[in-house]
């Protein structure tokens, strides 16, 4: 599921549809499982089923190996199901009161499943709970409860085509440190054949500028709408200025499905993407040379967005105790570093940072962002609101930033009343 993130973010409607399917599916099936509030977990000799949304053979094989190793050591049987449609299959499992015991869960699905009693809130029982990045813990905290262990994460940073950079007479000293710097180098990189900066025209990219300005659509725990803040208006004003100047274009206006494609084709000299772009470029544009640098500081300092998934455990699982032990193993340093090597995600725990950076020196800016990245809204129904916002952002060049954000504010306020 993790490596599917770029496709979700390149198509907001797809993300919203997935989120709606997840949040609407449950009816509070709690099946008599031990209450998570009591701290007691169900226990039995039943085998565990682990359901994942896999990016491909490498991810499936890595998860199967990790689960198989744990199963052999623990004596508890466990199998991995690589879902063909994770959202649908999870929904069907919950509706039939036969859910997978452990499964991939996205931030935009958390509130829906948590509010209808489908999820076990086990986060505080994790032996390694203090090792997760605090911002990731917030992403999986609902109604004051830490529900599930973040399995990995991604952040957004600036990706630069080094050949085009050099051709424009720019050097390493010119990597942008401020918004003014970014606009200046984007202008230098804009020619008749390419735009300086090409990004997907949606909150999941433009939102990085909101964070740099000191804003975001909601507060950190998604309990208050903050979309119409002065900081967010300032961010959209800046993006609009670059759109009008021609040094920034959205991917769709470059004939691309997402920023990584526009970058790979050479239609954009720079883009803003997550660490998943490395796999996309290797597969589709192996000859493109690039460098990852941190996004420039905005009026409020450094800022970017982060995206993550967790390991959900079903409230109806008859063997929650074993499921918890399995999740602890899957989020251990050894397993997370193995997953990273196999299919590319960044570890969600601080103790793995140094080894990951040593193994991936060119990607260090992505992990450094863990200290200042902000999560996307997780309130129930927020994905639908973001989809509406994305439709408005497509015409940001000629739109009114303040009006766009005021409409989004009203929509978000209805979710948290």
Order of alpha helices (4+ residues) and beta strands (2+ residues): alpha-alpha-beta-alpha-beta-alpha-beta-alpha-alpha-beta-beta-beta-alpha-alpha-beta-alpha-alpha-beta-alpha-beta-alpha-beta-beta-alpha-alpha-alpha-alpha-beta-alpha-alpha
